[in-house]
Amino acid sequence: MTESIEGPSAVDVSVEDVIRRPVEVVAAYACDPTNAPDWYANISAVEWKTPPPLNVGSRMAFVARFLGRELRYTYEVTEYTPTSLVMRTAEGPFPMETSYRFAATPEGHTRMTLRNRGTPSGFSRLLSPFMSLAMHRANTKDVRLLKLRLEG
């Protein structure tokens, strides 16, 4: 099921940071869904719906808490390369896309960009400006935690 993630109340949040590890190391860790509960503060569980390893078409079910609510959603991988991962909701409370981009810096480190965009529906639609702020805050913390995990 493909739904639009564009629209007047769309949420589009992007966060980036430099992690002092090579792209291959950062991408391998960040793109492994089983690691998500270790660096996403709001994700408590991930269950593979298709057999690993990760590929285009892979599906994973996530359990998270956001704005005081438990959310359950299934992501499907729509793009996967050595320097990017894009997942879109196949099932969940509203259409959402999460993307990771990894780029090498001149020092051999990794500039990682985490982007979430989607269109809340129902009552959540009214809260989209607040959701953008909360999501930016959460994503910033998550990327910092990833950086801490990988830089030791």
C-alpha positions in Angstrom: 0.0 0.0 0.0 1.6 3.3 -1.1 0.1 6.5 0.3 1.1 10.0 -0.3 3.5 11.7 2.2 3.0 15.1 0.7 0.4 17.7 1.6 -0.4 20.8 3.6 0.1 19.3 7.0 3.2 17.3 6.0 6.0 16.7 8.6 9.5 16.9 7.1 12.4 16.7 9.6 16.1 16.3 8.8 19.0 16.0 11.2 22.6 15.4 10.5 25.9 14.9 12.4 29.4 13.8 11.7 30.4 10.4 13.3 34.1 9.7 13.6 33.9 6.3 12.0 34.1 5.2 8.3 30.9 5.1 6.2 30.9 1.3 6.0 30.9 1.0 9.8 28.2 3.6 10.4 26.0 2.4 7.6 26.3 -1.3 8.6 25.3 -0.5 12.2 22.6 2.1 11.5 20.9 0.1 8.7 20.6 -3.1 10.8 17.1 -2.9 12.1 18.0 -5.1 15.1 20.2 -2.3 16.4 17.4 0.3 16.3 16.3 -0.1 20.0 20.0 0.6 21.0 20.1 4.0 19.4 16.5 5.1 19.0 15.3 6.2 22.4 11.6 5.8 21.4 11.9 2.3 19.7 11.4 -0.6 22.1 11.2 -3.5 19.7 11.8 -4.6 16.1 10.6 -7.8 14.5 11.6 -9.0 11.0 8.5 -9.7 8.9 10.7 -11.0 6.0 13.9 -13.0 6.5 17.2 -11.1 6.9 19.4 -9.7 5.5 18.1 -6.3 4.7 17.2 -5.7 1.0 14.8 -3.7 -1.0 11.4 -5.2 -0.1 12.4 -6.2 3.4 9.7 -5.5 6.0 10.2 -4.9 9.7 7.6 -4.2 12.4 8.5 -1.5 15.0 7.1 -0.7 18.4 7.8 2.8 19.5 6.5 5.5 21.9 6.0 9.0 20.6 4.2 11.9 22.3 3.0 9.6 25.0 1.4 7.0 22.7 2.5 3.6 21.7 2.9 3.3 17.9 3.1 0.1 15.9 4.1 0.3 12.3 5.7 -1.8 9.6 8.3 -0.3 7.3 9.2 -1.6 3.9 12.6 -0.9 2.5 12.3 1.0 -0.8 16.0 1.8 -1.4 19.1 0.3 0.0 22.7 1.0 -1.2 26.0 1.2 0.6 25.3 5.0 1.3 21.5 5.1 1.8 18.5 3.4 3.2 14.9 4.5 2.6 11.9 2.9 4.3 8.2 3.7 4.0 5.3 2.6 6.1 3.5 -0.4 4.7 1.2 -0.4 7.8 0.9 2.2 10.5 -1.0 5.2 11.9 0.0 7.5 9.0 2.2 7.4 5.9 5.9 8.0 6.9 9.2 7.7 5.2 12.5 7.4 7.0 15.8 7.8 5.1 19.4 7.6 6.1 22.2 9.1 4.0 25.9 8.5 4.6 28.7 10.5 3.1 32.4 10.4 3.7 34.1 13.5 5.0 37.7 14.4 3.9 38.9 13.1 7.3 37.4 9.7 6.6 34.5 10.1 9.0 30.8 9.9 8.1 28.2 12.6 7.7 24.9 11.0 8.5 21.6 12.5 7.6 18.4 11.1 9.2 15.2 12.4 7.6 11.6 11.6 8.5 8.7 12.9 6.5 5.1 12.0 6.4 1.5 13.2 6.6 -0.3 12.7 9.9 -4.0 11.9 9.6 -7.1 12.3 11.8 -6.5 14.3 15.1 -2.7 14.0 14.7 -3.0 16.2 11.6 -3.9 19.1 13.8 -0.7 18.5 15.8 1.7 18.4 12.8 3.6 21.6 13.7 4.1 20.2 17.3 5.0 16.8 15.9 7.7 18.4 13.7 9.3 20.0 16.7 9.1 16.8 18.8 10.4 14.7 16.0 13.3 17.0 15.4 14.2 16.9 19.1 13.9 13.0 19.2 15.9 12.6 16.0 18.7 14.9 17.2 18.9 12.8 20.4 18.9 9.5 18.4 21.7 10.6 16.1 23.7 11.8 19.1 23.2 8.4 20.8 24.2 6.6 17.6 27.4 8.8 17.5 28.1 7.9 21.1 27.6 4.2 20.5 29.9 4.1 17.5 32.6 6.5 18.7 32.8 4.8 22.1 
